[in-house]
Amino acid sequence: MKTDKKVFANIAKAAMYITIGLISAIAINAAAFQYYTGDMFGGFKIMRTFHLIETVYPGEIDKKSLLDGALEGIVSKVGDKHSVFLDGDEFKAFYDQTTGSYVGVGIYIAKTDNDAAMVAGVIDDSPAQEQGIQRGDVIMAIDGNPTEGMALEDVSKRIRGAEGSDVTLTISRDGASKDYMLKRRSIKMKTVQGQILDQDPDIGYIHVSVFSENTGEEFTKEYNRLRKSGMKKMVLDLRNNPGGLVDQAVAVCSNFVPKDSVIVSFTSGNGEVSEYKAEGTDEQIPLVVLVNENSASAAEIVAGDIQDMKLGPIVGTTTYGKGTVQGLYQMDTAEALKLTVARYHTTSGREVDGVGITPDVYVTLQPDDIRDHQLEKALEILREK
């Protein structure tokens, strides 16, 4: 009998500990949801929503899509267009941009003044170049689907696809439309291209299309090559450059800014300020920077610093105005959260978010212009130096 009482007492004690443990876990979870959602019943509401959809909704349900939608919704409510949940194609596209390679046809796209999708540039040795697609062409349709009203991200997504597959672009040029069937293939983007100008053998032209993981190295090699070839002045073209990796912007600047220059400083959410300095050089050369409304982020850092340090004038149109830094936090191999973690300042302390870089010399360029008026202005300025 005593043994039975002892066993019962132990069972009762164990049950009490389990109950206390469960109550503690519930309290901890409730406190956690209170902290993260502002609602003690936040966790319950989320689970109840999923449960009701699962048990009441009469249609087919993709649980993975529900989860992705919930995560996308959480991030979207932050109210920052640069903070997004990336999954599938979106994550791959972001990864491709930072590594400088992707599967597609080899074009850069932008929006015209009337919101049409335009070819902003063509990559050398790409399917698009081989088929004769040109800068300024307007993309009217993709595989027969009109691009009118389509976001640039969706245009890009539809043009990309599996390696070896075909895509048909309906191109408008000089008032006439034509279909181009292109075979998608792996494109290794050379992010830096340069040349000595025939008409001005002391002027070098360098175009940076994006700041991906090898851009700093590519730029330094091209810069040194042109210097050895006689470059004494430089046009730095950052038009249609969407930005990219900040450390690569710093590496590019090291070739022409004074030693130990602060290229960018960050103000994080807790108010902490961090600085990135360029190694720099004592050999500055006259330069002019070209920008437009599609120059953003790291491209604005470079242009803004050159303007702040008075190393050369900025020519073109006011830049995009993206002055925030995003951190990438992977959820798994195919999903990640791209979240704004700081606001950046140029070397003089300027914030460009929502404002952009205002050029010293304002020159517009229309998609159908045969002459590059912005480049012509840059050359005019350099010839006077």
C-alpha positions in Angstrom: 0.0 0.0 0.0 2.9 2.4 0.9 4.5 1.5 -2.4 1.3 2.4 -4.2 1.1 5.7 -2.4 4.7 6.5 -3.2 4.2 5.6 -6.9 1.0 7.8 -7.0 2.9 10.6 -5.3 5.7 10.4 -7.8 3.2 10.4 -10.7 1.4 13.4 -9.2 4.7 15.2 -8.8 5.7 14.4 -12.4 2.3 15.6 -13.7 2.7 18.8 -11.7 6.2 19.4 -13.2 4.8 18.7 -16.7 1.9 21.1 -16.1 4.2 23.8 -14.8 6.5 23.2 -17.8 3.6 23.5 -20.2 2.3 26.7 -18.5 5.8 28.2 -18.5 6.3 27.3 -22.2 2.9 28.9 -23.0 3.8 32.0 -21.0 7.2 32.3 -22.7 5.7 31.9 -26.1 3.0 34.4 -25.3 5.6 36.8 -24.1 7.7 36.2 -27.2 4.7 36.8 -29.5 3.8 39.9 -27.4 7.3 41.2 -28.0 7.6 40.5 -31.7 3.9 41.1 -32.8 2.7 43.5 -30.2 -0.1 41.0 -29.4 0.0 38.4 -26.7 -2.3 36.2 -28.9 -0.4 36.8 -32.1 0.8 33.2 -32.3 -2.7 31.9 -31.7 -4.1 34.2 -34.5 -1.5 33.0 -37.0 -2.1 29.3 -36.2 -5.9 29.8 -36.2 -5.7 31.5 -39.6 -3.7 28.6 -41.1 -6.1 26.1 -39.3 -9.2 27.8 -40.7 -7.9 27.9 -44.2 -6.9 24.2 -44.0 -10.3 23.0 -42.6 -12.9 25.4 -44.0 -11.6 26.8 -47.3 -13.2 24.6 -50.1 -10.5 25.0 -52.7 -7.0 23.5 -53.2 -4.4 24.8 -50.8 -0.6 25.0 -51.3 0.7 25.2 -47.8 4.2 26.3 -48.9 2.6 29.2 -50.8 0.6 30.1 -47.7 3.8 30.3 -45.7 5.7 32.3 -48.3 2.7 34.7 -48.6 2.7 35.1 -44.8 6.4 35.9 -44.8 6.1 38.3 -47.8 3.2 40.0 -46.0 5.2 40.5 -42.8 8.1 42.1 -44.6 5.9 44.2 -46.8 4.2 45.8 -43.8 7.6 47.2 -42.8 6.8 49.8 -45.4 10.2 49.7 -47.1 10.2 48.8 -50.8 13.8 47.6 -50.6 13.1 45.1 -47.8 11.6 41.9 -49.4 11.3 38.2 -48.9 13.0 36.4 -51.7 12.0 33.0 -52.9 12.6 30.9 -56.0 13.2 33.0 -59.1 13.5 36.3 -57.1 16.3 34.8 -54.9 18.1 33.4 -57.9 17.8 36.8 -59.8 19.3 38.6 -56.8 22.1 36.1 -56.4 22.8 36.3 -60.1 23.2 40.1 -60.0 25.7 40.0 -57.1 27.8 37.2 -58.7 27.6 38.7 -62.2 26.2 35.7 -64.1 22.7 34.5 -65.1 20.8 32.7 -67.7 19.1 35.0 -70.2 19.6 36.9 -73.5 22.0 39.6 -72.5 20.2 42.9 -72.1 19.7 45.6 -69.5 16.2 47.0 -69.2 14.8 50.3 -68.0 11.6 52.3 -68.2 11.0 55.1 -70.8 9.3 58.3 -69.9 5.9 56.8 -70.9 6.6 53.7 -68.7 7.4 51.3 -71.5 10.1 48.6 -71.1 13.2 49.6 -73.0 16.6 48.0 -73.8 19.0 50.2 -71.8 22.1 48.2 -72.9 23.2 45.0 -74.7 25.9 42.7 -73.4 28.7 41.8 -75.8 28.7 38.3 -77.3 25.1 37.7 -76.1 22.1 36.3 -77.9 20.6 39.8 -78.0 23.7 41.3 -79.6 24.0 38.5 -82.1 20.4 39.0 -83.2 20.8 42.7 -83.7 18.8 44.1 -80.7 20.0 47.6 -79.9 20.0 50.1 -77.0 16.8 52.2 -77.2 14.6 49.3 -78.6 11.2 49.1 -76.9 10.1 45.7 -75.7 6.4 45.5 -76.7 5.8 41.9 -75.8 7.5 38.7 -74.4 6.3 35.5 -76.0 3.2 37.3 -77.2 2.4 38.8 -73.7 2.2 42.6 -73.8 4.6 44.4 -71.4 2.4 47.4 -71.0 1.9 48.1 -67.3 4.3 45.3 -66.4 6.8 46.0 -63.6 10.5 45.8 -64.7 11.0 42.9 -62.3 8.3 40.9 -64.1 9.7 41.8 -67.5 13.1 40.6 -66.4 11.7 37.4 -65.0 9.8 36.6 -68.2 12.9 37.2 -70.3 15.0 34.9 -68.2 14.4 31.1 -68.1 16.0 27.7 -68.5 19.3 27.5 -70.4 18.7 26.4 -74.0 15.0 27.5 -74.0 13.7 30.1 -76.5 12.0 33.4 -75.8 10.5 35.7 -78.4 10.8 39.5 -77.9 8.5 41.8 -79.9 10.7 44.9 -80.5 9.6 48.3 -81.6 12.2 50.5 -83.4 11.7 53.6 -85.5 7.9 53.0 -85.6 8.2 49.4 -86.8 7.7 46.2 -84.8 9.6 42.9 -85.3 9.8 39.6 -83.5 13.2 38.3 -82.4 13.5 34.7 -81.2 16.4 34.3 -78.8 17.9 31.2 -77.2 18.7 31.7 -73.6 22.1 30.8 -72.4 24.5 31.4 -69.5 25.6 35.1 -69.5 28.8 36.0 -67.7 28.5 39.7 -67.3 31.7 41.7 -67.7 30.7 44.5 -65.3 33.5 46.8 -66.5 34.3 47.9 -70.1 36.7 50.5 -71.2 38.5 52.0 -74.1 40.7 54.9 -75.3 38.6 57.2 -77.4 39.8 57.4 -81.0 39.2 61.1 -81.4 40.7 61.9 -78.0 43.7 59.6 -77.3 44.3 61.1 -73.8 40.7 60.4 -72.7 39.6 57.0 -71.5 36.0 55.8 -71.2 35.0 53.2 -68.5 31.5 51.9 -68.1 30.5 50.1 -64.9 27.2 48.2 -65.4 26.8 46.8 -61.8 28.8 46.4 -58.7 29.1 42.6 -58.4 31.6 40.5 -56.5 34.4 41.0 -59.1 33.8 44.6 -60.2 36.6 46.1 -58.1 39.2 43.8 -59.6 37.8 44.3 -63.1 37.9 48.0 -62.8 41.4 48.2 -61.4 42.7 46.1 -64.3 40.9 48.2 -66.9 41.9 51.4 -65.3 45.6 50.4 -65.2 45.5 49.2 -68.8 44.0 52.5 -70.0 46.6 54.5 -68.0 49.4 52.6 -69.6 47.7 53.2 -73.0 47.9 57.0 -72.4 44.7 57.8 -70.5 45.2 61.2 -68.7 41.5 62.0 -68.3 38.5 59.7 -67.7 34.8 59.5 -68.3 33.2 57.2 -65.7 29.8 56.0 -67.0 27.5 54.8 -64.2 24.2 55.2 -66.2 21.7 52.4 -65.7 23.9 51.0 -62.9 21.5 49.6 -60.2 24.2 49.4 -57.6 25.3 46.2 -55.8 28.0 45.5 -53.3 29.3 48.4 -51.3 32.8 46.9 -50.8 33.1 46.8 -54.6 32.2 50.5 -54.8 35.0 51.2 -52.3 37.4 49.1 -54.4 36.6 51.0 -57.5 37.0 54.4 -55.8 40.5 53.4 -54.5 41.8 53.9 -58.0 41.1 57.7 -58.2 40.3 59.2 -54.7 42.8 60.6 -52.2 44.3 58.1 -49.8 42.2 57.0 -46.8 39.1 58.7 -48.1 35.8 57.8 -46.4 33.7 56.4 -49.2 30.6 55.6 -47.3 29.3 55.7 -43.7 26.3 53.8 -42.4 23.9 54.7 -39.7 22.3 51.5 -38.4 18.9 51.2 -36.6 20.5 51.6 -33.2 22.3 54.8 -34.3 25.7 53.3 -34.6 27.9 54.8 -37.4 30.4 52.7 -39.4 32.8 53.9 -42.0 34.3 52.3 -45.1 37.6 53.9 -46.3 39.3 53.5 -49.7 43.0 52.8 -49.9 43.2 55.6 -52.4 46.0 57.1 -54.4 48.1 60.3 -54.8 47.6 60.3 -58.6 44.2 61.8 -59.3 43.2 62.5 -62.9 40.5 64.8 -64.3 37.3 63.0 -64.7 33.6 63.4 -65.4 30.9 61.0 -64.2 27.8 60.1 -66.2 24.6 59.3 -64.3 20.9 59.0 -65.0 17.6 58.2 -63.3 18.5 54.5 -63.2 21.8 55.0 -61.4 21.2 53.8 -57.9 22.7 52.7 -54.5 26.4 51.9 -54.9 26.5 53.9 -58.1 25.2 56.9 -56.2 27.8 56.4 -53.5 30.6 56.7 -56.1 29.1 59.6 -57.9 28.3 61.4 -54.7 31.8 61.0 -53.3 33.4 62.3 -56.5 31.1 65.3 -56.3 31.8 65.8 -52.6 35.6 65.6 -53.1 35.3 67.9 -56.1 37.2 65.4 -58.2 35.1 66.1 -61.3 31.6 67.2 -62.4 28.5 64.9 -62.6 26.7 65.0 -65.9 23.3 63.6 -66.7 20.0 63.5 -64.9 19.1 63.1 -61.1 19.8 59.6 -59.9 17.3 57.1 -58.4 17.7 58.0 -54.7 18.4 54.7 -53.0 20.3 55.5 -49.9 19.8 52.4 -47.8 21.9 49.3 -47.3 20.4 45.8 -47.3 21.6 42.7 -45.5 20.8 39.3 -46.9 19.7 36.6 -44.4 19.2 33.2 -45.9 16.3 31.0 -44.6 17.4 28.0 -46.7 19.2 27.3 -50.0 16.4 28.9 -52.0 14.9 31.6 -49.8 16.2 34.7 -48.1 15.2 37.9 -46.4 16.7 41.1 -47.9 16.2 43.6 -45.1 17.3 47.2 -44.9 19.8 47.4 -42.1 21.2 51.0 -42.4 21.1 54.3 -44.2 24.3 55.4 -45.9 26.0 58.8 -46.3 28.5 60.0 -48.8 31.9 61.3 -47.7 30.5 64.7 -46.8 27.7 63.2 -44.8 24.9 63.6 -47.4 22.0 61.2 -47.4 20.7 60.4 -50.9 17.7 58.2 -50.0 14.6 59.6 -51.7 16.6 62.5 -53.0 19.3 61.1 -55.3 22.4 62.9 -56.7 21.7 66.1 -58.6 24.2 66.4 -61.5 26.4 69.5 -61.8 25.5 69.6 -65.5 21.9 68.5 -66.4 21.7 66.8 -69.7 18.8 64.6 -70.8 19.0 61.6 -73.2 16.0 60.1 -74.9 15.8 56.4 -75.9 15.5 57.2 -79.6 18.4 59.8 -79.6 21.0 58.8 -82.2 23.7 60.9 -80.5 24.8 60.4 -76.9 24.4 64.0 -75.8 25.5 63.2 -72.2 28.8 61.6 -73.3 29.4 64.5 -75.8 29.0 67.0 -72.9 31.4 65.0 -70.7 34.0 65.0 -73.5 33.5 68.8 -74.1 34.2 69.4 -70.4 37.3 67.2 -70.4 38.7 68.8 -73.5 38.7 72.1 -71.8 40.9 70.8 -68.9 
